[in-house]
Every structure is written in structure tokens, then in C-alpha cells.
């Protein structure tokens, strides 16, 4: 069921809200940036992600095709979200579940995870993924 969650980066410079259905899968990817930052997103559809404060405190990073945008806090370095413009589901917001307010360890442990082989541009599980 779709629910509105609030969240922030580590230092609180960025605050946001996102409409997420955490009964659906979250994602772990082995691409070069997700693997290095340990990014763990839940998906918000277009219009389902809103920055409440701190938009100017973010820095954007793109690479390769420059179609997907990765946002980091300028102060604490946390990657709270990214915008996927070229995904199998169209435009979406990847919201880092570790940045959501109020989720317990028990709730985080119960989230479904789909593993994606982004390193090879395939929307299927890589051969090895336990490290993700």
C-alpha cells in the first residue's frame, strides 16, 4: 500500500517526503556507483518524491550516458535519492531506504530485495549478489 514517508540525509540539510509502497520490492544493484555507495532504493513514481528543504545543499553526479542523476548532500555526502530517467519502468525516483525516518531494523530486515545486474545493463540478478 502506498504510504508517504519522510526522510533526510545524515546531517539533515536535505529533507524530503516520498510516496512508497514498501510491500513491493526494493533494489540492490552491482553497477559501479551503487556498489561503491551501497545504495538501497525503493521506487517512487514521478510526482511521488518531494524535496521539503535543502535542494540547494545537494550536488548532482552523472556518468556514462548521463541519463540517470545521482544526488549527494554537499555536507555529509549521503546519497539520499537518485532520478532514473532511463529505466525499464520509465522515470522513477530511487529513494534510499536507509534515509527514511522511523523504519525499525525489523522492518528494514523484512523488505523484499530484487538484485539487478546494472554492471552489465541487465534487469536480472547477477551471478553473485550476497555482497550487495
N, C-alpha and C positions, 0 to 999 in steps of 0.2 A: 504494500500500500504506500502511495506517495505521501511523504511527510516532509515538512520544512525543518531543516537543521540549521543551526548557526555554527560558525567556526571562525578560526583565526590562525595566523602564523604564530610562531613561538613567542615573539616579543609583543604581539598584539597590535602592531602597526596596521595590519590588514584585518578587517573583519568582514565576514560575508555570510550569506544565507543561501541554501541550496535546497531544491525540491528533489528528494531522492527516494527511491524505493529500495531499501536495504534488504528486502526479501529476494531481490534479483541479484545476480552475480556482481561481484566486484572483479577487478582485473589486476593481474601481475604480468609484467612484460619483461622480456630479456633484451630489448633494444639497448643501444649504448647509453642513452640518458636514463631510462627507467632503472636499468640495472645499477648504475652508479649512484642514483639518488634514492633507490629503494622505494620508488613511487608506487602507491597502492590506491588507485582511484575507484570511486563509484561514479556512475554516469548520471549527469543531469542533462536533460534535453535543452535545446535552445529556448531561452526565456526562463529556464529553471535555475539560473545562477545569478546572484546579485551581489555586487560589492557594496557593503554598507559604509565602509570608511577605509581610507588608506590606499586608494587606487594609485596615487602618486608615489607611494612608498614601494611599489613593485618595479622590478626590472624584467624585461622580456628577453627570451633567448630562443632563437630558431636555428636550425641547421638543415643540411641536406636539401630537401625540396622547399623548405621554409613555409610549408603549408600548415604545420602544427605549431602552436605557440605555447611556450613553457614560461611560467611566471614564478619569480622568486622574490621574497622580501629583500630589500636592499640592506636591511639592518641585521636580521638574524639568519638569512639565507634559506629559510624554509620554502619549499615548493608546495604551496597550498592548493594550486589548481593549474590546469592547462586547458587549452582550447584545441580540440581536434577538428580541423576543417576538412581532413581527407581520411575518413574512417569508413568502415563498412556500414555504419549506422548513420552516416551523414555528419553534420556539425553537431558536436557534443562538448560538454564540459567535463573533464576528468577532475573530480574533487577528491583530494587526499583524505581518506577516512581517518587517518591519524590526526588531522586538524579539526575534526568535528568535536563540538562540545558535548560533554555528558555521556559519551559511549563508554560503557564499562569494559574491562578486559574480557569478561564473559561474553558480552555482545560482540566485540571485535572477533573473538575466537570462533563465534558461530556464523560469521559471514561466509557466504559461498564465494569461492575464488575460481575464475577462469584464467588459465595460463595462456599467454599469447606469445607466439614466436615473432616478435617485432623485428628481431635481428635479421630475419630473412623475409620480412614483409608478408608473413602468413598469419591469418587469424585462426590459428590452431595451436595446440600445445607443443612446445619444443620437446625434444627427446628427453632432456634433463631440466627439471624445474624446481626441485625441492629447495634449492638455494634462493629462490626468488621470494 
